[in-house]
């Protein structure tokens, strides 16, 4: 399954389960770890877990070869690793505290400055 298909599958699963403030970051030019990172907020720890479960189930149904999850126990921040797509699902407090989108922005700006883009 191509990374764009995995990204779209994850986005649909999050949208279907009413994920909040879904952000997709194309990080192919920034890291070799993954192609896309998706960040989403859940209303509560139960909602975070349900969102993560939905993404994992849909990926498995589509025979995605790599599906792993971390953080379900506390469900403040659950990571769903689909290989080429990594989905971070967080409570509002965790998302504000860790601010993943802001962590990647300086890297992007540095790379653009070095390459003259």
Secondary structure, DSSP 8 states (H G I E B T S, - for coil): --HHHHHHHHHHHHHHTT-EEEEEEE-TTT-SS-SEEEEEEESSHHHHHHHHHHHHHHHHHTT-S--EEE-TTT-SEEEEE-SSEEEEEEEHHHHHHH-HHHHHHHHHHHHHHHHT-
